[in-house]
């Protein structure tokens, strides 16, 4: 099972809010995920990530998407 760290969409129409989740890459965007590791609100640019859980998933081989990678870099979780 290949795990990815990616965004799943929440919120209302034209007011998106995202969860950062660890999910099997074969699942749908809003499918059942393994673990919720944070949130991202693009309207306020607010990012909350559980750094210990993000590092755990990266340590066991999870691959972040480009968007999640940039959020992790902004939060200085990865270099």
Secondary structure, 3 states (H helix, E strand, C coil): CCEEEEEEEEEECCEEEEEEEEEECCCCCCCCCCEEEEEEECCCCEEEECHHHHHHHHHCCCEECHHHHHHHHHCCCCC
